[in-house]
Amino acid sequence: MGNEDINLAPNATGADRIDSNSDEALRTWAERLNVSQDQIREAVGKVGDLAGDVELHLKGSRSTTNDDRVEAAE
């Protein structure tokens, strides 16, 4: 997640944090991470409001590495 991503959802708790009490922040982060607002709320409840931690939690095993992509292309 680059700095340009962090600035897409400013909120009262800080640019790199997700304010789960803000409908606007939830909507923006849900769209950005391609998940539902409920999934954002749940992730914030489990790992805290740091956007990077929430993103990593949500990606979980769905995340692929470059090696995975290269092997799939072969």
N, C-alpha and C positions, 0 to 999 in steps of 0.2 A: 504494500500500500504506500503510494508516494504522497508527498505533501499536497499535491493537487487534489487527492481524494479526501484528505482530512478537512480541507476547507469547504467541502460540499455540504456539510451538515453542521454549521455552527450552532451551538446551544449554550444554555446558561452554565453548564458544567465545564466547558472548555472545548476547544476545537477537536481534540483527539478523544473525547469522551461522548458516550451516547446517553442522552437524557431520556430515560424510559418513561418519564412523565410528560414528555412533549410529543404530541401527535405529529407535529411537523418533523421532528428529529427521527421518530420511528418510521414515518413514511419515507423519508429520504434515505435512511440507512437500509431499510428493507428493500427499496428499489435498487440501491447501489450494490447490495450483497445478493440480490436475487432470491430473497426469502420473504416470508410473511412477517408482518409486524409482531405477531404472537411469538414467532421464532426469535425475533430480536429480543423481546421482553424476557423470554425464557433463558436465552443465552446470557443476558445481562444479570439475571438472577443467579446463574451458575458461576460465571467467571468474572463478574464485575463490569463496570461501564467503559473500560478502555476499548476503543474501537478495534485495535489490533488483536486483543485477546478474544473479543466477540467474533471477529472474522475467522480466526484460527479455530475456535470452537465449532463454528458453523460449518467450516470446510471439512473438518474431521477426516474421515477416510475417503471422502469424495475428492479430496485434493490429489492431484497427480504431479509427478516430477517430470522433468524434461526427459529422463531416461524412460519413463513409462510411455511418453508420447512417441519417442523414437522407436521403441520396441513395437508399439501398436501400428506404426506406419510401415514396418518391415513385412 
